[in-house]
């Protein structure tokens, strides 16, 4: 199965100057664990995850004042829609992250999460009678 078949194509994108509170609200309302941060001054997309927000708050920082640019993973590892899920999962394990930004050329076309992969593999296994 290919990444394009299971990725989320309705990507939450934010700017680098959005506050962590703004990003957290959008992530919560969209029920996603990551936001792609698009900065025209950066070479590629960044990603801000729920863990990034959690670490900031846990360290006592004010989510009303902290901005996405200061907490994101810059130039996030990007996958491609035509990768098979094994390749995407291997990239995620090697990098130690749970979300993979999916790009076609310079355009962000989706996000693949560990949850997406587990859901597909669990369904396939259940369908095989395992």
Phi and psi restraints in degrees (value plus and minus 20) as a CYANA .aco file:
   2 UNK   PHI    -117.9   -77.9
   2 UNK   PSI     136.0   176.0
   3 UNK   PHI     -74.4   -34.4
   3 UNK   PSI     -63.5   -23.5
   4 UNK   PHI     -78.4   -38.4
   4 UNK   PSI     -44.8    -4.8
   5 UNK   PHI     -96.3   -56.3
   5 UNK   PSI     -40.0     0.0
   6 UNK   PHI    -148.2  -108.2
   6 UNK   PSI     -31.0     9.0
   7 UNK   PHI     -86.8   -46.8
   7 UNK   PSI     139.6   179.6
   8 UNK   PHI    -108.1   -68.1
   8 UNK   PSI      99.3   139.3
   9 UNK   PHI    -113.0   -73.0
   9 UNK   PSI     -33.7     6.3
  10 UNK   PHI    -109.2   -69.2
  10 UNK   PSI      64.6   104.6
  11 UNK   PHI    -105.1   -65.1
  11 UNK   PSI     113.3   153.3
  12 UNK   PHI     -99.3   -59.3
  12 UNK   PSI      96.5   136.5
  13 UNK   PHI    -136.9   -96.9
  13 UNK   PSI     121.3   161.3
  14 UNK   PHI    -154.8  -114.8
  14 UNK   PSI     147.3   187.3
  15 UNK   PHI    -114.5   -74.5
  15 UNK   PSI     145.2   185.2
  16 UNK   PHI     -87.6   -47.6
  16 UNK   PSI     -38.9     1.1
  17 UNK   PHI    -118.1   -78.1
  17 UNK   PSI     -17.6    22.4
  18 UNK   PHI     -84.3   -44.3
  18 UNK   PSI     120.8   160.8
  19 UNK   PHI     -94.9   -54.9
  19 UNK   PSI     140.0   180.0
  20 UNK   PHI     -82.0   -42.0
  20 UNK   PSI     -53.6   -13.6
  21 UNK   PHI     -82.7   -42.7
  21 UNK   PSI     -65.3   -25.3
  22 UNK   PHI     -81.0   -41.0
  22 UNK   PSI     -64.9   -24.9
  23 UNK   PHI     -85.4   -45.4
  23 UNK   PSI     -63.7   -23.7
  24 UNK   PHI     -81.0   -41.0
  24 UNK   PSI     -61.2   -21.2
  25 UNK   PHI     -82.3   -42.3
  25 UNK   PSI     -63.7   -23.7
  26 UNK   PHI     -86.5   -46.5
  26 UNK   PSI     -61.2   -21.2
  27 UNK   PHI     -82.4   -42.4
  27 UNK   PSI     -62.1   -22.1
  28 UNK   PHI     -84.1   -44.1
  28 UNK   PSI     -66.8   -26.8
  29 UNK   PHI     -88.1   -48.1
  29 UNK   PSI     -49.9    -9.9
  30 UNK   PHI    -110.2   -70.2
  30 UNK   PSI     -27.5    12.5
  31 UNK   PHI      38.2    78.2
  31 UNK   PSI      28.9    68.9
  32 UNK   PHI    -145.5  -105.5
  32 UNK   PSI     138.3   178.3
  33 UNK   PHI    -121.9   -81.9
  33 UNK   PSI     -15.7    24.3
  34 UNK   PHI    -175.6  -135.6
  34 UNK   PSI     132.5   172.5
  35 UNK   PHI    -146.9  -106.9
  35 UNK   PSI     117.5   157.5
  36 UNK   PHI    -104.7   -64.7
  36 UNK   PSI     109.2   149.2
  37 UNK   PHI    -122.9   -82.9
  37 UNK   PSI      97.4   137.4
  38 UNK   PHI    -123.6   -83.6
  38 UNK   PSI     100.4   140.4
  39 UNK   PHI    -146.0  -106.0
  39 UNK   PSI      97.1   137.1
  40 UNK   PHI     -81.5   -41.5
  40 UNK   PSI     -38.0     2.0
  41 UNK   PHI    -111.1   -71.1
  41 UNK   PSI     -19.3    20.7
  42 UNK   PHI    -125.7   -85.7
  42 UNK   PSI     135.6   175.6
  43 UNK   PHI     -95.0   -55.0
  43 UNK   PSI     -43.7    -3.7
  44 UNK   PHI    -174.8  -134.8
  44 UNK   PSI     158.3   198.3
  45 UNK   PHI     -90.5   -50.5
  45 UNK   PSI     128.9   168.9
  46 UNK   PHI    -126.3   -86.3
  46 UNK   PSI     151.6   191.6
  47 UNK   PHI    -157.3  -117.3
  47 UNK   PSI     118.1   158.1
  48 UNK   PHI    -140.0  -100.0
  48 UNK   PSI     102.8   142.8
  49 UNK   PHI    -129.8   -89.8
  49 UNK   PSI     148.3   188.3
  50 UNK   PHI     -79.0   -39.0
  50 UNK   PSI     -52.7   -12.7
  51 UNK   PHI     -85.6   -45.6
  51 UNK   PSI     -59.4   -19.4
  52 UNK   PHI     -80.9   -40.9
  52 UNK   PSI     -63.0   -23.0
  53 UNK   PHI     -86.2   -46.2
  53 UNK   PSI     -65.2   -25.2
  54 UNK   PHI     -78.7   -38.7
  54 UNK   PSI     -65.6   -25.6
  55 UNK   PHI     -83.2   -43.2
  55 UNK   PSI     -57.8   -17.8
  56 UNK   PHI     -84.8   -44.8
  56 UNK   PSI     -68.7   -28.7
  57 UNK   PHI     -84.6   -44.6
  57 UNK   PSI     -62.4   -22.4
  58 UNK   PHI     -83.1   -43.1
  58 UNK   PSI     -48.2    -8.2
  59 UNK   PHI    -105.8   -65.8
  59 UNK   PSI     -16.9    23.1
  60 UNK   PHI      71.9   111.9
  60 UNK   PSI     -12.9    27.1
  61 UNK   PHI     -95.6   -55.6
  61 UNK   PSI     132.7   172.7
  62 UNK   PHI    -109.3   -69.3
  62 UNK   PSI      93.9   133.9
  63 UNK   PHI     -85.1   -45.1
  63 UNK   PSI     -35.4     4.6
  64 UNK   PHI     -96.8   -56.8
  64 UNK   PSI     -41.8    -1.8
  65 UNK   PHI    -128.9   -88.9
  65 UNK   PSI     -48.7    -8.7
  66 UNK   PHI     -94.8   -54.8
  66 UNK   PSI     120.5   160.5
  67 UNK   PHI    -132.6   -92.6
  67 UNK   PSI     137.1   177.1
  68 UNK   PHI     -74.5   -34.5
  68 UNK   PSI     -62.1   -22.1
  69 UNK   PHI     -77.4   -37.4
  69 UNK   PSI     -47.9    -7.9
  70 UNK   PHI    -107.9   -67.9
  70 UNK   PSI     -22.9    17.1
  71 UNK   PHI    -151.6  -111.6
  71 UNK   PSI     -23.6    16.4
  72 UNK   PHI    -102.7   -62.7
  72 UNK   PSI     146.5   186.5
  73 UNK   PHI    -109.8   -69.8
  73 UNK   PSI      89.2   129.2
  74 UNK   PHI     -93.7   -53.7
  74 UNK   PSI     135.0   175.0
  75 UNK   PHI      24.0    64.0
  75 UNK   PSI      37.1    77.1
  76 UNK   PHI     -75.6   -35.6
  76 UNK   PSI     128.9   168.9
  77 UNK   PHI     -82.4   -42.4
  77 UNK   PSI     111.0   151.0
  78 UNK   PHI    -133.8   -93.8
  78 UNK   PSI     120.9   160.9
  79 UNK   PHI    -125.9   -85.9
  79 UNK   PSI     158.1   198.1
  80 UNK   PHI    -141.5  -101.5
  80 UNK   PSI     128.2   168.2
  81 UNK   PHI     -79.9   -39.9
  81 UNK   PSI     -45.3    -5.3
  82 UNK   PHI    -111.6   -71.6
  82 UNK   PSI     -16.1    23.9
  83 UNK   PHI     -88.4   -48.4
  83 UNK   PSI     127.6   167.6
  84 UNK   PHI    -100.8   -60.8
  84 UNK   PSI     142.1   182.1
  85 UNK   PHI     -82.7   -42.7
  85 UNK   PSI     -51.2   -11.2
  86 UNK   PHI     -82.4   -42.4
  86 UNK   PSI     -63.2   -23.2
  87 UNK   PHI     -84.7   -44.7
  87 UNK   PSI     -63.0   -23.0
  88 UNK   PHI     -84.0   -44.0
  88 UNK   PSI     -64.3   -24.3
  89 UNK   PHI     -83.2   -43.2
  89 UNK   PSI     -60.3   -20.3
  90 UNK   PHI     -83.4   -43.4
  90 UNK   PSI     -60.1   -20.1
  91 UNK   PHI     -84.0   -44.0
  91 UNK   PSI     -59.8   -19.8
  92 UNK   PHI     -87.5   -47.5
  92 UNK   PSI     -62.4   -22.4
  93 UNK   PHI     -85.6   -45.6
  93 UNK   PSI     -65.0   -25.0
  94 UNK   PHI     -82.2   -42.2
  94 UNK   PSI     -56.7   -16.7
  95 UNK   PHI    -108.3   -68.3
  95 UNK   PSI     -32.8     7.2
  96 UNK   PHI      50.3    90.3
  96 UNK   PSI      15.7    55.7
  97 UNK   PHI    -149.1  -109.1
  97 UNK   PSI     142.2   182.2
  98 UNK   PHI    -127.5   -87.5
  98 UNK   PSI     -23.3    16.7
  99 UNK   PHI    -153.2  -113.2
  99 UNK   PSI     116.6   156.6
 100 UNK   PHI    -142.6  -102.6
 100 UNK   PSI     100.8   140.8
 101 UNK   PHI     -94.4   -54.4
 101 UNK   PSI     112.6   152.6
 102 UNK   PHI    -128.5   -88.5
 102 UNK   PSI     104.2   144.2
 103 UNK   PHI    -145.2  -105.2
 103 UNK   PSI     127.6   167.6
 104 UNK   PHI    -138.3   -98.3
 104 UNK   PSI      90.1   130.1
 105 UNK   PHI      43.0    83.0
 105 UNK   PSI    -148.4  -108.4
 106 UNK   PHI    -112.7   -72.7
 106 UNK   PSI     -20.1    19.9
 107 UNK   PHI    -117.5   -77.5
 107 UNK   PSI     113.4   153.4
 108 UNK   PHI     -98.7   -58.7
 108 UNK   PSI     103.9   143.9
 109 UNK   PHI    -136.8   -96.8
 109 UNK   PSI     -25.6    14.4
 110 UNK   PHI     158.8   198.8
 110 UNK   PSI     156.0   196.0
 111 UNK   PHI    -154.9  -114.9
 111 UNK   PSI     115.0   155.0
 112 UNK   PHI    -132.7   -92.7
 112 UNK   PSI     109.1   149.1
 113 UNK   PHI    -131.9   -91.9
 113 UNK   PSI     141.0   181.0
 114 UNK   PHI     -76.8   -36.8
 114 UNK   PSI     -57.9   -17.9
 115 UNK   PHI     -79.6   -39.6
 115 UNK   PSI     -59.6   -19.6
 116 UNK   PHI     -80.1   -40.1
 116 UNK   PSI     -65.8   -25.8
 117 UNK   PHI     -85.9   -45.9
 117 UNK   PSI     -66.5   -26.5
 118 UNK   PHI     -80.9   -40.9
 118 UNK   PSI     -61.9   -21.9
 119 UNK   PHI     -78.8   -38.8
 119 UNK   PSI     -65.8   -25.8
 120 UNK   PHI     -87.6   -47.6
 120 UNK   PSI     -67.0   -27.0
 121 UNK   PHI     -85.7   -45.7
 121 UNK   PSI     -56.9   -16.9
 122 UNK   PHI     -85.4   -45.4
 122 UNK   PSI     -62.4   -22.4
 123 UNK   PHI     -84.6   -44.6
 123 UNK   PSI     -61.6   -21.6
 124 UNK   PHI     -83.9   -43.9
 124 UNK   PSI     -60.6   -20.6
 125 UNK   PHI     -87.6   -47.6
 125 UNK   PSI     -62.2   -22.2
 126 UNK   PHI     -83.9   -43.9
 126 UNK   PSI     -58.1   -18.1
 127 UNK   PHI     -88.2   -48.2
 127 UNK   PSI     -44.7    -4.7
 128 UNK   PHI    -106.1   -66.1
 128 UNK   PSI     -22.6    17.4
 129 UNK   PHI      61.4   101.4
 129 UNK   PSI      -1.1    38.9
